[in-house]
Amino acid sequence: YESRDAEVEISSHRESAEPTMTRFIQQHMANILRPFADHVQGLLRSVDAIETKLAENREQLSRHGRLINGMDGQLKGIGETSATLRTDVDHNRHKLEQTSRTMNDVVTGLASTKSHMLEKLEPALKGQREELNLRLSGFNERVF
């Protein structure tokens, strides 16, 4: 008997028939199992490739995690700075409003003081004007 894949000749002698038959069965089983073994080897190579890719992805994920943590810290810092700036802006706005009110009060006070001083100085200035006019008229009469 000859197998298509295994070339084994079975001996008709009893003492050599058993080893020959065993070899035939082993070769036949090896031929039957070879596609399965090849497929398993292919699957093992695929598993190795997947494990390698998975390790790369884990490392990339870890790097991204570190980047995100760094960015999260930066965002918290920006938030704190923003809150501080908001407080400073509100404080400065309040101070500016107070300064504006104070300046308005000063302008009003100066206008009132000017008006009051003009009222007080008006009679004295009127008297000095009249005296000056009299002197000028006397001077003009003497010169002309």
Secondary structure in CASP SS format (residue, H / E / C, confidence):
PFRMAT SS
TARGET T0000
AUTHOR 0000-0000-0000
METHOD secondary structure of the structure
MODEL  1
Y C 1.00
E C 1.00
S C 1.00
R C 1.00
D C 1.00
A C 1.00
E C 1.00
V C 1.00
E C 1.00
I C 1.00
S C 1.00
S C 1.00
H C 1.00
R H 1.00
E H 1.00
S H 1.00
A H 1.00
E H 1.00
P H 1.00
T H 1.00
M H 1.00
T H 1.00
R H 1.00
F H 1.00
I H 1.00
Q H 1.00
Q H 1.00
H H 1.00
M H 1.00
A H 1.00
N H 1.00
I H 1.00
L H 1.00
R H 1.00
P H 1.00
F H 1.00
A H 1.00
D H 1.00
H H 1.00
V H 1.00
Q H 1.00
G H 1.00
L H 1.00
L H 1.00
R H 1.00
S H 1.00
V H 1.00
D H 1.00
A H 1.00
I H 1.00
E H 1.00
T H 1.00
K H 1.00
L H 1.00
A H 1.00
E H 1.00
N H 1.00
R H 1.00
E H 1.00
Q H 1.00
L H 1.00
S H 1.00
R H 1.00
H H 1.00
G H 1.00
R H 1.00
L H 1.00
I H 1.00
N H 1.00
G H 1.00
M H 1.00
D H 1.00
G H 1.00
Q H 1.00
L H 1.00
K H 1.00
G H 1.00
I H 1.00
G H 1.00
E H 1.00
T H 1.00
S H 1.00
A H 1.00
T H 1.00
L H 1.00
R H 1.00
T H 1.00
D H 1.00
V H 1.00
D H 1.00
H H 1.00
N H 1.00
R H 1.00
H H 1.00
K H 1.00
L H 1.00
E H 1.00
Q H 1.00
T H 1.00
S H 1.00
R H 1.00
T H 1.00
M H 1.00
N H 1.00
D H 1.00
V H 1.00
V H 1.00
T H 1.00
G H 1.00
L H 1.00
A H 1.00
S H 1.00
T H 1.00
K H 1.00
S H 1.00
H H 1.00
M H 1.00
L H 1.00
E H 1.00
K H 1.00
L H 1.00
E H 1.00
P H 1.00
A H 1.00
L H 1.00
K H 1.00
G H 1.00
Q H 1.00
R H 1.00
E H 1.00
E H 1.00
L H 1.00
N H 1.00
L H 1.00
R H 1.00
L H 1.00
S H 1.00
G H 1.00
F H 1.00
N H 1.00
E H 1.00
R H 1.00
V H 1.00
F C 1.00
END
